[in-house]
């Protein structure tokens, strides 16, 4: 059999949240000004899978139409792979055979797919019967795999499926056939988030919708510690460079734990449920560290990593007039309400089968008014919309009752599973990127919102640098390549490449 080399691709954003620690941090600066859409690619369905990048510039994304798409760096289609059902998870790229990397991505059919990056064909999947093994290792997930796979340095793939965390052999010399289960760990709750890896300490971290964070030994799946939150954990855990672990909950709390012991350092309460995964800024740029996370109250929060106090928040929601709130920070006088009529018309140059469109980028904004809605109606609508944003409907939700519904939303309420609604608030996961000017400033946070806009926000103050109007709500995390080009997708199925309309500049290492 061919040799399968171990490890994640060295290309930026070749995995969800840009690496095993899920820090959501980019070593390269993204677009700062003169923003333009280089191209748009239309898939065949809604997209909740975040784009991942390959060494040759190809962008890979899963879609609710049942395909995984490979898109060339010029926006033309490379291939599409039939996954047998909706794909809402994000691919991890690595473990190449020769010069052909592998995409590891879960699907709604309960399968972890291993797809050739070069050809878009299946290499294996871990539910496929192997007669010479008598099927002893077989595992068929009963529910869709929403958890995004994480790829370790040892070539092992870690992914959540049903109520367990699995470690899957995926490289030569790993001690088992490719596609076989190395170990499994019972989380006692549905795993929706992606596992985070700390290979220095040999640990794997994952949360469950039962509201528990688990730390597991990577070598054998033994439990190291667990922490019980006050609500379900859809958010993926993130590690910083100070030994802290962060995760958001549907109980509206952002939790900070010590990664070595699981002890609670602090918890910060937002105004609504957190489905977004946190991003961390390096402590050398922000003394003590800074954590960014979105919530379904339409806000992006920046929280101090050392003490859990609010640094600033920013409302990312435009009104029916197309304007958005430029809120003043609750704790920083640096954020001011500034109104400007300056806009830039951006034309999308679409190379394949996509109509040219004019998109507006707003560099400043004015306040938006929010109509009054009772809390019970809002909670019910928010729950339904978030479920729709996930692209999956838990089986017991159709009856309107069940343990899972109660764990996630606090009551057994009848929900439509978002049939007639869209996602709400900032459910996308933010990305922190180093700043321009040789990295002298403190960086920018990039995040999409359910208001059909994508934002660049100053990391230090929370001021909106620019807003890009797009084709639909954004629930995906962004990716930034080494040339500073930004990638994301909308729930209308459009993948974007965004850049500065200027001489191409190389990224600056953080």
Residue pairs with C-beta under 8 A, 6 or more apart in sequence:
1 172
2 97
2 98
3 97
3 172
4 95
4 96
4 97
4 102
4 155
4 170
4 171
4 172
4 178
5 95
5 96
5 97
5 155
5 171
5 172
6 94
6 95
6 153
6 154
6 155
6 171
6 172
6 173
6 174
7 94
7 95
7 151
7 152
7 153
7 154
7 155
7 171
8 14
8 15
8 19
8 20
8 92
8 93
8 94
8 151
8 152
8 153
9 15
9 54
9 55
9 93
9 94
9 96
9 101
10 55
11 53
11 54
11 55
11 93
11 481
12 18
12 26
12 27
12 28
12 53
12 479
12 480
12 481
12 482
13 26
13 51
13 52
13 53
13 479
13 480
13 481
13 487
14 52
14 53
14 54
14 92
14 93
14 94
15 52
15 90
15 91
15 92
15 93
15 94
15 148
15 149
15 150
15 151
16 22
16 50
16 52
16 90
16 92
16 148
16 149
16 150
16 194
16 236
16 477
17 23
17 24
17 194
17 236
17 238
17 277
17 279
17 429
17 477
18 24
18 25
18 26
18 431
18 479
20 150
20 151
20 152
20 153
20 196
20 197
20 198
20 199
21 196
21 197
21 198
21 238
21 239
22 150
22 194
22 196
22 236
22 237
22 238
22 239
22 277
23 238
23 239
23 240
23 279
23 280
24 238
24 277
24 278
24 279
24 280
24 292
24 429
24 430
24 431
24 432
24 477
25 279
25 280
25 281
25 282
25 431
25 432
25 433
25 510
26 431
26 432
26 433
26 434
26 480
26 510
27 434
27 507
27 509
27 510
28 433
28 434
28 480
28 481
28 482
28 483
28 484
28 507
28 508
28 509
29 433
29 434
29 435
29 436
29 439
29 443
29 444
29 480
29 484
29 507
29 508
30 431
30 433
30 444
30 446
30 456
30 478
30 480
30 484
30 485
30 486
31 456
31 466
31 484
31 485
31 486
31 498
31 499
31 500
32 435
32 436
32 444
32 456
32 465
32 500
33 363
33 465
33 466
33 500
34 344
34 500
34 501
34 502
35 344
35 346
35 361
35 456
35 466
35 468
35 498
35 499
35 500
35 501
36 346
36 347
36 498
36 499
36 500
36 501
37 346
37 347
37 348
37 349
37 359
37 468
37 496
37 497
37 498
38 75
38 348
38 349
38 485
38 497
38 498
38 499
39 74
39 75
39 348
39 349
39 350
39 351
39 354
39 496
39 497
40 75
40 348
40 350
40 354
40 357
40 471
40 494
40 495
40 496
40 497
41 69
41 71
41 75
41 76
41 77
41 350
41 352
41 354
41 494
41 495
42 353
42 354
42 493
42 494
43 61
43 63
43 65
43 67
43 69
43 489
43 493
43 494
43 495
44 63
44 65
44 67
44 493
45 63
45 64
45 65
45 66
45 86
45 493
46 63
46 64
46 391
46 491
46 492
46 493
47 61
47 62
47 63
47 64
47 476
47 489
47 490
47 491
47 493
47 494
47 495
48 62
48 64
48 88
48 389
48 390
48 391
48 475
48 476
48 491
49 61
49 62
49 63
49 87
49 88
49 89
49 90
49 91
49 105
49 476
49 489
50 61
50 90
50 148
50 429
50 476
50 477
50 478
50 479
50 488
50 489
51 59
51 60
51 61
51 476
51 478
51 479
51 487
51 488
51 489
51 495
52 59
52 60
52 61
52 90
52 91
52 92
52 93
52 103
52 479
53 59
53 60
53 93
53 479
53 481
53 487
54 60
54 93
54 101
54 117
55 101
56 73
57 72
57 73
57 481
58 70
58 71
58 72
58 73
58 78
58 117
59 70
59 71
59 73
59 479
59 487
59 495
59 497
60 68
60 69
60 70
60 71
60 91
60 93
60 103
60 117
61 68
61 69
61 71
61 91
61 489
61 495
62 68
62 69
62 83
62 87
62 88
62 89
62 90
62 91
62 105
62 107
63 69
63 86
63 87
63 493
64 86
64 87
64 88
64 391
64 493
65 86
65 493
66 82
66 83
66 84
66 85
66 86
66 87
66 107
66 108
67 80
67 81
67 82
67 83
67 87
68 80
68 81
68 83
68 87
68 91
68 103
68 105
68 113
68 115
68 120
69 77
69 79
69 80
69 81
69 495
70 77
70 78
70 79
70 80
70 81
70 117
70 120
71 77
71 78
71 495
72 78
74 351
75 350
75 351
75 352
75 354
75 497
76 351
76 352
77 352
78 120
79 119
79 120
80 120
81 113
81 115
81 120
81 121
81 122
83 105
83 107
83 108
83 109
83 111
83 113
84 107
84 108
84 109
84 111
85 107
85 108
85 109
85 144
86 107
86 108
86 144
86 391
86 392
87 105
87 106
87 107
87 108
88 108
88 144
88 146
88 390
88 391
88 392
89 105
89 106
89 107
89 145
89 146
89 147
89 148
89 149
89 194
90 105
90 148
90 194
90 477
91 103
91 104
91 105
91 115
91 148
91 149
92 103
92 104
92 105
92 148
92 149
92 150
92 151
92 157
93 101
93 102
93 103
93 104
93 117
93 151
94 101
94 102
94 104
94 151
94 155
95 101
95 102
95 104
95 151
95 155
95 170
95 171
96 102
97 123
99 118
100 116
100 117
100 118
100 119
101 117
101 118
102 114
102 115
102 116
102 117
102 123
102 170
103 113
103 114
103 115
103 116
103 117
104 112
104 113
104 114
104 115
104 149
104 151
104 157
104 159
104 170
105 112
105 113
105 115
105 148
105 149
106 112
106 113
106 141
106 144
106 145
106 146
106 147
106 148
106 149
106 159
106 161
107 113
107 144
107 145
108 144
108 145
108 392
109 144
110 127
110 140
110 141
110 142
110 143
110 144
110 145
110 161
111 125
111 126
111 127
111 141
111 145
112 125
112 126
112 127
112 145
112 149
112 157
112 159
112 161
112 168
113 122
113 125
114 122
114 123
114 124
114 125
114 170
114 178
114 179
115 121
115 122
115 123
116 122
116 123
123 178
124 178
124 179
125 179
126 137
126 139
126 168
126 179
126 180
126 181
127 138
127 139
127 140
127 141
128 179
129 135
129 138
130 137
130 177
130 179
133 177
133 180
137 176
137 177
137 179
137 180
137 181
139 161
139 166
139 181
139 184
141 161
141 162
142 162
143 161
143 162
143 190
143 392
143 394
143 395
144 392
145 159
145 160
145 161
146 160
146 192
146 390
146 391
146 392
147 159
147 160
147 161
147 191
147 192
147 193
147 194
147 195
147 206
148 159
148 194
148 236
149 157
149 158
149 159
149 194
150 157
150 158
150 159
150 194
150 195
150 196
150 197
150 204
151 157
151 158
151 170
152 158
152 197
152 199
152 218
153 199
154 171
154 174
154 199
154 218
155 169
155 170
155 171
155 172
155 173
155 174
156 167
156 168
156 169
156 170
156 171
156 174
156 182
156 218
157 167
157 168
157 170
158 165
158 166
158 167
158 168
158 195
158 197
158 204
158 206
158 218
159 165
159 166
159 168
159 194
159 195
160 166
160 187
160 191
160 192
160 193
160 194
160 195
160 206
160 208
161 191
162 190
162 191
163 186
163 187
163 188
163 189
163 190
163 191
163 208
164 184
164 185
164 186
164 187
164 191
165 184
165 185
165 187
165 191
165 195
165 204
165 206
165 214
165 216
165 221
166 181
166 183
166 184
166 185
167 181
167 182
167 183
167 184
167 204
167 218
167 221
168 179
168 180
168 181
168 182
169 175
169 176
169 177
169 178
169 179
169 180
169 181
169 182
170 178
170 179
171 178
174 182
175 182
176 182
182 221
183 220
183 221
184 221
185 214
185 216
185 221
185 223
187 206
187 208
187 210
187 212
187 214
188 208
188 210
188 212
189 208
189 209
189 210
189 211
189 212
189 232
189 407
190 208
190 209
190 210
190 394
190 404
191 206
191 207
191 208
191 209
192 209
192 233
192 234
192 390
193 206
193 207
193 233
193 234
193 235
193 236
193 237
193 247
193 277
194 206
194 236
194 277
195 204
195 205
195 206
195 236
195 237
196 204
196 205
196 206
196 236
196 237
196 238
196 239
196 245
197 203
197 204
197 205
197 218
198 204
198 205
198 239
198 259
199 218
201 259
201 260
202 217
202 218
202 219
203 215
203 216
203 217
203 218
203 224
203 259
204 215
204 216
204 217
204 218
205 213
205 214
205 215
205 216
205 237
205 239
205 245
205 259
206 213
206 214
206 216
206 237
207 213
207 214
207 229
207 233
207 234
207 235
207 236
207 237
207 247
208 214
208 232
208 233
209 232
209 233
209 234
209 404
209 407
209 408
210 232
210 407
211 228
211 229
211 230
211 231
211 232
211 233
211 249
211 251
211 407
212 226
212 227
212 228
212 229
212 233
213 226
213 227
213 229
213 233
213 237
213 245
213 247
213 255
213 257
213 262
214 223
214 225
214 226
215 223
215 224
215 225
215 226
215 259
215 262
216 222
216 223
216 224
217 223
217 224
224 262
225 261
225 262
226 262
227 255
227 257
227 262
227 264
229 247
229 249
229 251
229 253
229 255
230 249
230 251
230 253
231 249
231 250
231 251
231 252
231 253
231 273
231 407
231 408
231 410
232 249
232 250
232 251
232 407
232 408
233 247
233 248
233 249
233 250
234 248
234 250
234 275
234 390
234 408
235 247
235 248
235 249
235 274
235 275
235 276
235 277
235 278
235 293
236 247
236 277
236 429
237 245
237 246
237 247
237 277
238 245
238 246
238 247
238 277
238 278
238 279
238 280
238 291
239 245
239 246
239 259
239 280
240 246
240 280
240 283
240 289
240 291
240 305
241 280
241 282
241 283
241 289
242 283
242 289
242 305
243 258
243 259
243 260
244 256
244 257
244 258
244 259
244 265
244 289
244 305
245 256
245 257
245 258
245 259
246 254
246 255
246 256
246 257
246 278
246 280
246 291
246 293
247 254
247 255
247 257
247 277
247 278
248 254
248 255
248 274
248 275
248 276
248 277
248 278
248 293
248 295
249 255
249 273
249 274
250 273
250 274
250 275
250 408
250 409
251 273
252 269
252 270
252 271
252 272
252 273
252 274
252 295
253 267
253 268
253 269
253 270
253 274
254 267
254 268
254 269
254 270
254 274
254 278
254 291
254 293
254 301
254 303
255 264
255 267
256 264
256 265
256 266
256 267
256 268
256 291
256 305
256 308
257 263
257 264
257 265
258 265
265 308
266 307
266 308
267 308
268 301
268 303
268 308
268 309
268 310
270 293
270 295
270 297
270 299
270 301
271 295
271 297
271 299
272 295
272 296
272 297
272 382
272 425
273 295
273 296
273 382
273 386
274 293
274 294
274 295
274 296
275 294
275 296
275 386
275 389
275 427
276 293
276 294
276 295
276 426
276 427
276 428
276 429
276 430
276 447
277 293
277 429
277 477
278 291
278 292
278 293
278 429
278 430
279 291
279 292
279 293
279 429
279 430
279 431
279 432
279 445
280 289
280 290
280 291
280 292
280 305
280 432
281 289
281 290
281 291
281 292
281 432
281 442
281 443
281 459
282 289
282 510
283 289
283 305
285 442
285 443
285 510
286 305
286 442
286 459
288 304
288 305
288 306
288 307
289 304
289 305
289 306
290 302
290 303
290 304
290 305
290 311
290 459
291 302
291 303
291 304
291 305
292 300
292 301
292 302
292 303
292 430
292 432
292 445
292 447
292 459
293 300
293 301
293 303
293 430
294 300
294 301
294 316
294 425
294 426
294 427
294 428
294 429
294 430
294 447
294 449
295 301
295 425
295 426
296 382
296 386
296 424
296 425
296 426
296 427
297 425
298 315
298 316
298 317
298 424
298 425
298 426
298 449
298 450
298 451
299 313
299 314
299 315
299 316
299 425
299 426
300 313
300 314
300 316
300 426
300 430
300 445
300 447
300 455
300 457
300 462
301 310
301 312
301 313
302 310
302 311
302 312
302 313
302 445
302 459
302 462
303 309
303 310
303 311
304 310
304 311
309 331
310 330
310 331
311 329
311 331
311 332
311 462
312 329
312 330
312 331
312 332
312 335
312 461
312 462
313 327
313 329
313 330
313 462
314 325
314 326
314 327
314 329
314 335
314 457
314 462
314 463
314 464
315 324
315 325
315 327
315 368
316 324
316 325
316 426
316 447
316 449
316 451
316 453
316 455
316 457
316 464
317 324
317 325
317 368
317 370
317 425
317 449
317 451
318 324
318 365
318 368
318 451
318 453
318 467
319 368
319 369
321 368
322 360
322 362
322 469
323 362
323 365
323 366
323 367
323 368
324 362
324 365
324 366
324 368
324 451
324 453
324 464
324 467
325 365
325 366
325 367
325 368
326 335
326 337
326 338
326 339
326 364
326 365
326 366
326 367
326 463
326 464
327 335
327 337
327 462
328 335
328 336
328 337
329 335
329 461
329 462
332 461
332 462
334 460
334 461
334 463
335 461
335 462
335 463
336 463
337 366
337 367
338 364
339 364
339 365
339 366
340 363
340 364
342 363
342 364
343 360
343 361
343 362
343 363
344 360
344 361
344 363
345 358
345 359
345 360
346 358
346 359
346 360
346 361
346 468
346 501
347 356
347 357
347 358
347 359
348 354
348 356
348 357
348 358
348 359
349 356
350 356
350 357
354 494
359 468
359 469
359 470
360 468
360 469
361 466
361 467
361 468
361 469
362 466
362 467
362 469
363 464
363 465
363 466
363 467
364 464
365 464
365 467
373 381
379 409
379 410
380 413
380 415
381 421
381 424
382 424
382 425
383 408
383 409
383 413
383 415
384 415
384 416
384 417
384 418
384 421
385 418
385 421
385 422
385 423
385 424
385 450
386 418
386 423
386 424
386 427
387 393
387 394
387 397
387 415
387 417
387 418
388 417
388 418
388 419
388 421
388 422
388 423
389 418
389 422
389 423
389 424
389 427
389 450
389 473
389 475
389 491
393 417
393 418
394 402
394 404
394 405
396 402
396 403
396 404
396 405
397 404
397 405
397 415
397 417
398 417
400 412
400 413
400 414
400 415
401 412
402 412
405 411
405 412
405 413
405 415
406 412
409 415
422 450
422 472
422 473
422 491
423 450
423 473
423 475
423 491
424 450
425 449
425 450
426 447
426 448
426 449
426 450
427 450
427 475
428 447
428 448
428 449
428 474
428 475
428 476
428 477
428 478
428 488
429 447
429 477
430 445
430 446
430 447
430 477
431 445
431 446
431 447
431 477
431 478
431 479
431 480
432 443
432 444
432 445
432 459
433 443
433 444
433 445
433 446
433 480
434 443
434 507
434 508
434 509
434 510
435 441
435 442
435 443
435 444
435 459
436 508
438 508
439 508
439 509
439 510
441 460
442 458
442 459
442 460
443 459
443 460
444 456
444 457
444 458
444 459
444 465
445 456
445 457
445 458
445 459
446 454
446 455
446 456
446 457
446 478
446 480
446 486
447 454
447 455
447 457
447 474
447 478
448 454
448 455
448 470
448 473
448 474
448 475
448 476
448 478
448 488
448 490
449 455
449 473
449 474
450 473
450 474
450 475
451 473
452 469
452 470
452 471
452 472
452 473
452 474
452 490
453 467
453 468
453 469
453 470
453 474
454 467
454 468
454 470
454 474
454 478
454 488
454 496
454 498
455 464
455 466
455 467
455 468
456 464
456 465
456 466
456 467
457 463
457 464
457 465
458 464
458 465
468 498
470 490
470 494
470 496
471 490
471 492
471 494
472 490
472 491
472 492
472 493
472 494
473 490
473 491
474 488
474 489
474 490
474 491
475 491
476 488
476 489
476 490
477 488
478 486
478 487
478 488
479 486
479 487
479 488
480 486
480 487
480 507
481 487
481 507
482 506
482 507
483 499
483 504
483 505
483 506
483 507
484 499
484 500
484 504
484 505
484 506
484 507
485 497
485 498
485 499
486 496
486 497
486 498
486 499
487 495
487 496
487 497
487 498
488 495
488 496
488 498
489 495
489 496
490 496
